[in-house]
C-alpha cells in the first residue's frame, strides 16, 4: 500500500516548524549530556581521592575524554550538533524530493479510492502509444489462451464422435487409447466375460497358493525328522505352533480360500460399479451437438 504523505510536504511553515522541533530536541539532548558530564565529573572528584581498595586498584573506570576539559566539551558539542544538522539536511532533502514527485499527484480529478494517496505512475499513464501497446499485448495473450482453449474443445469434440461410432475392438487386441471406452460398457455378455476372467484369475492364484502350502507341508515333514546338525540345535527349531495356521487343516484352508475369493469379488464389484457409472456418464457424450 502507498506510504502516507508526510504532513509538511510543500508547506514552508510546516517544514520550518519541523526543523525547529528537530533542532530543539537536539539541544535538549545536548543539555542533558552536558549535565550528565558535569555530574559524573563531580562524582569522579571523589573517586580520585583516598586509597584504592584491592578490587578497584587494577581496573578503574576510564574517564570520558572531555571531563573537565572545556575544549573537549566544545568539540563534543559541535560533533553532536553537526550530526543533528546532517540528519535534518537529509530529512529536508527527502521532503523536497517527495514534494517534487507530488506535483503530478495533485493534478487531475481523483477517483474515490485514490483521492488520498496515489500509487506510483505506471509507465503508460497519459501516453496513448504506450496504452495502445499495452492493450495489444494484453489482447494478444488473451487471444492465445482462447485459441488454445478452442483447439482443445474441438479436439475433444472430434474424439467424442469416435466414441459413439462403429464396433468396439476386442479389449485385449491392442494397446487402447487412455480415453477409449472400455469394451464392456453396456454389454451384458462382455461384462459376464470380464467377470469370468477375473474370477478365473483369482481361482488360479488360489490354486497356486494351495499347491505351495501343500508342497511346504510335505517338505516340513522331513524337517521334523532326524538328528539336528550342530548349527541348528533343538532349541532353535521352529516350534510346531509357528507352522502357518492352515497347514494340513482343511477348515483353515477353506477359510483362507473364502477370504481370497471375497477380496476378488469385492474388487470385481468395484470394477462393475465404475463401469456402470461411466456408462451413465457416456449417455451425455452421445447427445447434443458434437
Secondary structure, 3 states (H helix, E strand, C coil): CCCCCCCCCCCHHHHHHHHHHHHHHHHHHHHHHHHHHHHHHHHHHHHCCCCCCHHHHCCCCCCCCCCCCHHHHHHHHHHHHHHHHHHHHHHHHHHHHHHHHHHHHCCCCCCHHHCCCCCCCCCCCCCHHHHHHHHHHHHHHHHHHHHHHHHHHHHHHHHHHHHCCCCCCCCCCCCCCCCCCCCCCCCHHHHHHHHHHHHHHHHHHHHHHHHHHHHHHHHHHHHCCCCCCHHHCHHHCCCHHHCCCCCCCHHHHHHHHHHHHHHHHHHHHHHHHHHHHHHHHHHHHCCCCC
